[in-house]
């Protein structure tokens, strides 16, 4: 355990290496070319891939600010030195809003409610709720609202680096409570609008919680990787150590269990009730080659992470934690893919150029925006009043 005083530690400016810049640039250009070609020639094939990758990265970025917010709301001191990692993920928010606006062009290729004829054929209040104008308004509120909360919460955190004003921490606690409430509602609607409404005759009352659990598990995997890669680097040496890594590993294990609990609850209630409007979702994912994918998500998103991360040593072993984190991220993408693709192409799994291209497109934008944030700001909130708690943090179990 590092036992330094804050004054003895030094921060070095983070720099993005030229090879990383080149890789991200090439990935972006390949992804952009894929998007343009698909937009013009094969929109029916491109838009499902766009939606899958967009939702994958949007859920991680949103969960990043949620991580920051619940630590502020809980007055947590242990995480003060790693909180900036969650803040860095909000660099994707402007692009998340832009990506949601671009997605509007694909409504007619993705959603049954994307055309007036099919929209009005839906029952109950769905024609009103899924009216494209109403959906667009909710997307803009989610994307714009998330960005505004990030500008306030993250902006105060960065401002504190310069001023040292402890009042900013108290202000952020209040804003964080507001964001948690906003996130709980808006992300649930975001998930319903973009994913659940792909099959507008189906419904689940905990689908938003299911997507939330997956996003939180994925963001802890991202933060775990960032800690392992950076903890001994010249940029944050002494501020972040294996104790923080251990706690993030516990969160990763805990949300693996929480995701499985929500997944089982949703499946069990639908299976037990056996209502046709509900069972169709799982029937589609048990046919046409989807059953192995369904079991793969369960096994490698819950069973393996839970068992591997049970021992104390595994959470403190870099290679083990990174390996599990990478697997969780792959499963998060596969889970989103599993939710999206059975609704298209006669329910047959398809993966190829379009999926890879959209992953490269959004992956380059996401990684580029996060790295840009990190290069412009300190990687540690150096004047947070609770930083001393993070520097002396020690895990006892």
N, C-alpha and C positions, 0 to 999 in steps of 0.2 A: 504494500500500500504506500503510495506516495505520501510524504509527510512534509510538504513544502508550505511556506507561507505564500500568500498571493503575491506579495511584493517581490519575492525571489524568482518568480516564474516570468518567462518572456514568451510573447507570441510572435511568430514569424508570418509574414504575409503569404497566404496561399496563392499558388500559381498553377495555371492549367498548362500542362506540357504541350509542346507542339505536336507530338504524335497523337495525343488525345484529341486535340483540335482538328487534326486532319481526319481521324477516324469518324468523329462526329459530323464533320462536313460532308464526307463521302456518304455516310449513312443517310443524312438528311437529303442529299441530292437524289440518291437512289429511291428513297421513300417518296419524295416530291414527284419524281418522274412516274412512279407507280400510281400515285394518286391522280395525276393529270391524265395519264393514259387510261386508267380505269374510269375516271369521270366522263371521258369522252366516248370510249369504246365499250366498256363492260361495267356499267354502273351497278347492275344487279349482283355482280361478283365482288366489286370493290367495297360497296357500302357496308356489308356485314363485317368485313375485315376492319374497316375504319371504325365502326362502332365498338368492336371488341377491344382494339388497342386504345381507343380514346377513353373508354370506361375504365380499363385497367389502370392507366396512369392517372386519370382524374380521381379515382378512389384512393390511390396512394397519397397524392398531393393533399387531398382534403383531410385524410386521416393524419397527415403530418401536422397540420394546424390544430387538429383535435388533440394530438399528443401535447403540443405546447399549451393549449388552453386548459386541459385538465390538470396539468402540473401547476399552472398559475392558480387555478381555482382551489387546488388542494394545498397551496402554500408549500409545495415540495421543494426542499433544498438540495436533495441528493442529485437531482437532474439538471441543476443550473449550468453545469459545464458541458452538457450534451444537448441542451435545449436548442442550440443554434442549428443542429442537424435537422430537427423538425422544421425550424423556421426556414431553412434553405429550400425545403421542398415546396414552399409557397411561391417560389420563383416561377413555378409552372402556371400559377393562377391566371395571368393575362392570356396565356395560350390556351388554357382550359376554356375560358370564356369565348375566345375566338374559335376554338374547335367546336364548341356547342353551336355557335352561329352557323358555321360551315355545315354542320350536320343537318341543319334545316333543309338544305338542298337535297338530302337523301331520304327525307320522310316518305316520299311516295314509293321508294324502292324497298323500304324497310318495314313500314307499318301498314296494317290493314286500314287503320283510321286515317292514313295519309291522303286518301281521296274522298270527296264528299259522299259518293255513292255507298261505299263500305262503312264510312263513319256513321251515317244515319241508320244503317242496318243493325247497329249494336243496340243492346237492350239496356234498360234502366237509365241511370244518369251518365253512362259512359260517353254518349255523343257530346254531352256538354263538357265533361271533364277532359276528354281527349280531343276536343276541338283544337286544331293546329295552333290557332292564335293563343289559346290558353296554355298549351304545352310550351310554346315559345316563350311566353311571359315567365313561366316557372323556371325554364332553363336560364334565362337572363338574370332572374332574381338569384338563383343559386350561384351562378358564375360570378356575377357582379357583386353580390353580397359577400361571398367568400373572399373576393379580392379586397373589398373595402375593409372587412374585419382584419385581413392579413396586413394591410397597410397601416392600420391602427395599432394592432398588437405587436407585430414585428417592427413597425416603425418606432414604437416606444422603446422596445428592447434595444434597437440600434442607437436611438437617441441617448439612452442611458449609458452606452459605451463612451459617449463624448462628455455628458454632463454629470454622470454619477448621481442623478436625482433619484432617490429612493421612492419618491411619490409615484414615479412611473410604474413601479412594480405593483403598487396598490391599484392604480388605474387599470393596469392590465388584468388584474384579478377580476375586476368588474366587467371589463370587455370580454374576458374569457367565458364568464358565466353566460353572457349574452350570445357569444358564438356557439357555445355548447347547445343552447336552446335552438338557435337558428339551424345549426348543423343537424340536430336530431330530426327536425321536420323537413328541411329542404333537401338533405341527402336522401331521405326516405322517398320523397316525391321524385327526386332525380332518378333513383333506381327504378321506381315504378314506371315513370314516363319512358325511360330509354330501354329497359330490359323487360320488365313484366308485361308491358303493353305490346311487345312483339307478338304475344298470343293474347289478344284482348278479351277472349272468352274465359281466360283463366284468372284466378286471383288467389292471393295468399296474404293473410293479415300480418305476417311477420317477414315478408320478403325484404322490406327495407332493413330490418335488423340483420337478416342473413347477409346482405351486401355490406352492411356496416361492419359486421364481425370479420368478414373476409378482408376488407380494407385495413382494419386495425392490425390483423395478423400480418398482413403484407408490409405495413409501415414499420413494424418492429423488426421484420427481417431486413428491411433497407437500413434502418438505423444500426442494427447489429453489424452489418457489413461495413458501414461507415466507421464505426468505432474500431473494429478490428484492423481496418486498413490504415486508419489515421492515428491511433492512440500512441504509437511510438514515433510518429513523424516529428519533424522539426516544427510543424505548424501548431501542434497542441500538446507537445510533450509535457507531462507533469499535471496537466489539467484533467485528462481522461485516462482511466486505468481499467484493470480487469474487474474491479468492483462494479463499475458502471456497466461493463459488458455483461457481468453476471446478472444484474437486475433486468437488463433488456432481454437477456435470454429467458428469464422467468416470465416476463411479459409475453414473449413469443410462445412459450409453452402454454401459458394460461389462456391466450387467445386461440391457440389451436384447439383447446378443450371447449372454449366458448363457441367457436365456429361450429364444431361438431355437435354441440348441444342444440344450437339453433337449427342446424341442418336436420338432425334427427327429429326434433320437435315438429318441424314443418312436414317432413315425410310421414311421420307416425300419425299425425292428426289427419292428413289427407288420405292415407291408406285406411285408417280405421273408419272414417266417415264414408269413404267409397262413393263420393258424389262425382258423376261424370265430368262436370265442369272443372273439378279440381284434379282428378286423377289423370287427365289427358297430359298434363305437364310431365309426369313421371313415366307414363306409358311411352311418350315420344322419346324419352331418354333411356329406354330399355330395349328399343328396337333398332334395326339397321346399323348395328355395330357400335351403338352408344353404351352398351352395358359395360364393356371393359374400361371405357373412359370414365364412367360413373364410379366404378370401383377404384380406379387409379386415383381420382380426386380424393376419395375417402381415405384410402390407405396412405397416400403420400402427403396429404394435407393435414391429417390428424394422427393416424396410428404411428407412423414413423417419427414425426417430430415429437410427439408426446413421449414415446418410449426412449428415444435417444436423449432428449433433454431432461429426463428425470434425474440422472446423477448430477451432483454438484460439479464434478470435474468437467462434464461435457460442455457446460455453459461457460467455462473458463478456458476451454481449449479452442484456440483460434480456428483451426482447420475444421473441427466438428461444427462449431457454431456457424461458420460461413457456409459450409456444405448444406446444413439444414436450412439456412436462410435462402440460399439460391434455390433449393428444392421447393420451399414454400412459395417463392415468387413465381416459379414455373407453374406450380399448381394453382396459384391465384389467376394467372392468365388462362390456364386450362379450364378453370371453374367458370370464368366469364365466357370463354369459348363454348363451354357446355351449356350455358344459359342462353346463348345467342343462336348458335348454328342449327340446332334441330328444327328451327322454324323456317329454314331455307333449304333449297336444293333437294327437295323431297325427303328431308330428314337424314340425308346421308352425310357422314363426316367428310369434310374437305379441308385440306391444308396445303398451301402452295405459295406461289409468287405473291399473291395479293396479301396474304396474312403476314408473310415475311416483310414485304414492302411497307405495310402500315406499321408493323412493329419497329422497323428501322426509322420511319418517319417520326412517330411520336416518341420513340426512345431517344432519338437524337435531340429533339426539342426539349424533352424532360431533362435529360442529363446535362444538356447545354445550359438550360436555365438554372439548374441547381448549382452547377459548377461556376457559372457567372456570378451568382449570389455569393458563393463562398470566396471567390476571388476579390470581391468588392468590399467584404466585411470581415470582421474578426470571426474566427471559428468558435470563439468562446465569448459569452456575455461577461466581459472582464470586470464590470462594475455592478453586477447584480449583488444586492445585499446578502444573498444567501449562498454566494459562491464558496465561502469558507466551509459550508456544510458539505458541498460536493467534493472539496479537496481532502476532507477528512473522512469521507464516506467509507464505510466498511460493512460488507455483507456478512452476517453471522449464521445464515442458514441457506 
